[in-house]
Amino acid sequence: MSVNMVENSRQKFDGYAEQYDSWFMENANLFESELRLFKKTLGDISGKKLLSVGCGSGLFESYIDCSQVEGIEPSRDMGEIAKKRGVNVICFGLIEDVDLPEKSYDVIYFNGSSSYMEDLVPVYQKSIAALKEGGKLILLDVPKESAFGFMYLLGKSLGTYDHAYLEGTMPALPYPLALASSGVWHSTEEKIEVLKKLGITKFSFYQTLLKNPMYTNEEPEEVSEGYKSGGYVAIVAEL
């Protein structure tokens, strides 16, 4: 990866830490739905060693026991907040910058961070190598093919959410356009295919935010199995 690409990755969230957290707090029911999915996929983490790739501000981690959670975060703004919330940030950079010891983690997860990575193969491959036998790689994301994915891609293409094409279709508080526009966005099937090519054969899938984006903040949703309907989807790949 070139120096410019690394700097661009670091800058995507620099200056947006407060806006990122505020958006989730203002969309409290949507956040609760995503948090339920996060907790469901992690399961019982007692005594386990975890790595969060792209831990952000550690907002989700602040709702679990994160004493055994290490984090990698390109944005120093976000990473410093995560440290204050108890995440052991081992690198203010990219996963490519870190020498991860092989077979050392019980769980490695990407909570939304895959959407800001162009080439998934090397980062997933590196993560798999760092997992213990029987460990889990968890990928939580807004799928490109979901209603949320379409909304972000259209906003990115138009350069605004305030457009006649989107009138009457947008949630009251959409995800900040600057962050949506910097995303790469991958489909769930794309990530599954990458993992299969890397030798993963055991999968489970969970989803939330099944409602139209206009209504997802009305009340928290329960987690359901599958991945073909959700606006936020988890792939759990087991070694």
C-alpha positions in Angstrom: 0.0 0.0 0.0 1.4 3.4 -1.0 2.1 6.2 1.5 -0.8 8.3 0.1 -3.2 5.4 0.5 -2.2 4.9 4.1 -2.6 8.6 4.8 -6.0 8.6 3.2 -7.1 5.7 5.3 -6.0 7.4 8.4 -7.7 10.6 7.5 -11.1 9.1 6.7 -12.3 9.4 10.3 -9.9 12.1 11.6 -12.0 15.0 12.8 -15.2 12.9 12.8 -14.9 11.1 16.1 -17.5 13.3 17.9 -19.8 13.3 14.9 -19.6 9.5 14.7 -20.5 8.9 18.3 -23.2 11.6 18.2 -24.9 10.0 15.3 -25.3 6.7 17.1 -26.5 8.4 20.3 -29.1 10.4 18.3 -30.2 7.2 16.6 -30.4 5.3 19.9 -32.8 2.5 18.8 -30.7 1.8 15.6 -27.6 1.7 17.8 -29.3 -0.7 20.2 -30.2 -3.0 17.3 -26.6 -3.0 16.1 -25.3 -3.5 19.6 -27.5 -6.6 20.0 -26.0 -8.0 16.9 -22.5 -7.2 18.1 -23.1 -8.9 21.4 -24.8 -11.9 19.8 -21.9 -12.7 17.5 -19.3 -12.2 20.2 -21.0 -14.5 22.6 -19.3 -15.3 25.9 -15.9 -13.6 25.8 -14.9 -14.4 29.3 -11.2 -15.3 29.4 -10.8 -14.9 25.7 -8.4 -12.6 23.8 -10.0 -10.4 21.2 -8.8 -8.1 18.4 -10.9 -5.3 17.0 -9.7 -4.3 13.5 -10.7 -0.7 13.1 -12.0 -0.3 16.6 -13.0 3.3 16.0 -13.9 5.2 19.1 -14.5 2.0 21.1 -18.2 2.9 21.3 -19.5 -0.6 21.0 -16.7 -2.0 23.2 -17.8 0.4 26.0 -20.9 -1.8 26.4 -19.0 -5.0 27.0 -16.1 -6.1 29.2 -13.3 -4.9 26.9 -10.4 -5.7 29.3 -9.2 -8.4 26.9 -9.9 -6.4 23.7 -7.0 -5.1 21.7 -7.6 -2.6 18.9 -6.1 -1.4 15.7 -7.3 2.0 14.5 -6.0 4.3 11.7 -7.6 7.5 13.1 -5.7 8.8 16.1 -8.7 10.9 17.0 -10.9 7.8 17.2 -8.2 5.6 18.8 -7.5 7.9 21.7 -11.2 7.8 22.6 -11.2 4.0 22.4 -8.2 3.9 24.8 -10.1 6.0 27.3 -13.0 3.6 27.0 -10.7 0.7 27.9 -9.6 -0.8 24.6 -5.9 -1.6 24.4 -5.1 0.1 21.1 -1.9 -1.6 19.9 -1.6 0.4 16.7 -2.7 3.8 15.4 -2.5 2.6 11.8 -3.7 -0.2 9.5 -3.7 -3.9 10.1 -1.1 -4.1 7.4 1.2 -2.1 9.7 1.1 -4.7 12.5 2.9 -8.0 13.0 0.2 -10.1 14.5 1.5 -13.3 16.2 0.1 -16.4 14.7 -2.6 -18.4 16.5 -2.9 -15.9 19.3 -6.5 -14.6 19.3 -9.8 -16.3 20.1 -11.8 -13.7 18.3 -11.0 -11.2 15.6 -13.7 -8.9 14.4 -14.3 -6.1 11.9 -17.2 -4.0 13.1 -18.0 -1.9 10.1 -14.4 -1.5 9.1 -14.4 -3.8 6.1 -16.4 -1.1 4.4 -13.3 1.1 4.4 -10.9 -1.5 2.9 -10.5 -2.0 -0.8 -8.7 -5.3 -0.9 -10.1 -7.7 1.7 -8.0 -10.7 0.8 -4.7 -9.8 2.6 -6.4 -8.4 5.8 -8.7 -11.4 6.2 -5.8 -13.8 5.4 -3.7 -12.1 8.1 -6.5 -12.3 10.6 -7.1 -16.0 10.0 -3.4 -16.7 10.6 -3.6 -14.8 13.9 -6.6 -16.9 15.2 -6.3 -19.9 17.4 -7.6 -23.2 16.3 -11.4 -23.0 16.8 -11.3 -19.2 16.8 -13.8 -16.9 15.1 -13.4 -14.2 12.5 -16.5 -11.9 12.7 -17.4 -9.4 10.0 -20.2 -7.0 10.8 -21.2 -4.5 8.1 -23.7 -2.6 6.1 -24.0 -4.8 3.0 -23.6 -3.0 -0.3 -26.8 -4.7 -1.6 -28.9 -3.6 1.4 -31.3 -0.6 1.5 -28.7 1.3 3.6 -26.0 0.4 1.1 -28.0 1.7 -1.8 -28.7 4.9 0.2 -25.1 5.5 1.0 -24.0 4.8 -2.6 -26.6 7.1 -4.0 -25.7 9.9 -1.6 -22.0 9.3 -2.5 -22.8 9.5 -6.2 -25.0 12.6 -5.9 -22.7 14.3 -3.3 -25.7 15.0 -1.1 -28.7 13.5 0.6 -30.7 16.6 0.0 -31.7 15.8 -3.6 -35.1 15.5 -5.3 -34.5 11.9 -6.0 -34.3 11.2 -2.3 -37.2 13.3 -1.1 -39.5 11.5 1.2 -37.2 8.4 1.4 -34.5 9.4 3.9 -34.4 8.7 7.7 -34.5 11.8 9.8 -30.8 11.5 10.8 -28.9 9.7 8.0 -25.3 8.6 8.5 -22.9 11.5 8.0 -22.3 11.8 4.2 -18.6 12.4 4.6 -18.2 9.0 6.2 -20.6 7.2 3.9 -18.8 8.7 0.9 -15.4 7.5 2.0 -16.7 3.9 2.2 -15.8 1.2 -0.3 -18.9 -1.0 0.5 -18.8 -4.7 -0.2 -21.6 -7.2 -0.7 -22.1 -10.1 1.8 -21.6 -12.6 -1.0 -18.3 -11.0 -1.9 -16.9 -11.4 1.6 -18.2 -15.0 1.8 -16.3 -15.8 -1.5 -13.1 -14.2 -0.1 -13.3 -16.3 3.0 -14.0 -19.5 1.1 -11.0 -18.9 -1.1 -9.0 -18.6 2.1 -10.1 -22.0 3.3 -13.1 -21.2 5.5 -15.9 -23.7 5.4 -17.9 -23.1 8.6 -20.2 -20.1 8.6 -23.1 -18.7 10.5 -25.0 -15.5 9.6 -27.0 -13.0 11.7 -28.7 -9.8 10.8 -30.6 -6.8 12.1 -32.1 -3.5 10.7 -34.6 -5.4 8.6 -37.0 -2.4 8.3 -36.7 0.3 5.7 -34.1 2.8 6.8 -36.8 5.4 7.4 -38.2 3.3 10.2 -35.2 1.5 11.7 -34.9 4.0 14.6 -38.5 3.6 15.7 -37.6 0.7 18.1 -34.8 -1.7 18.6 -34.9 -4.9 16.6 -34.1 -8.4 17.6 -31.3 -10.3 15.9 -32.4 -12.9 13.4 -30.5 -15.6 11.5 -29.5 -15.1 7.9 -28.1 -12.3 5.8 -30.4 -11.6 2.9 -32.7 -9.0 4.5 -30.7 -7.0 7.0 -29.2 -3.5 6.8 -26.5 -4.7 9.2 -25.2 -8.2 8.8 -22.7 -10.4 10.6 -20.7 -13.2 9.1 -19.2 -15.5 11.7 -16.4 -17.7 10.2 -15.1 -20.4 12.4 -11.7 -22.1 12.1 
